[in-house]
Amino acid sequence: MLAAVRRHRLRLPRDLLVACISEDPDHATTSPPVTALSLRPDRMGDEAVGLLIAVVNARGRVDRRRLVRPVLTPRRSTRRAAADPRRRQRPARPADLEAR
């Protein structure tokens, strides 16, 4: 993705925001570092094994729902610079308001 962004002469995060779902720690070392969402496969595995043991031991009278919260690691690829208060924003045109 980063190579395609460079090839199209886009700038992260100014022109495009990039995030991924991944467990790979290398996303912290890319240029720019890429925001990552971890689905926590380690915790999912622990929960699955625990649930299997509980179901076998309780013969099925177990709440089978488990919640494993994902972990978001924000990095520079999704961090826009703060707006410069000296820049005037273009006033909304009537056509812009209708599109909303």
Disulfide bonds with the S-S distance in Angstrom:
none
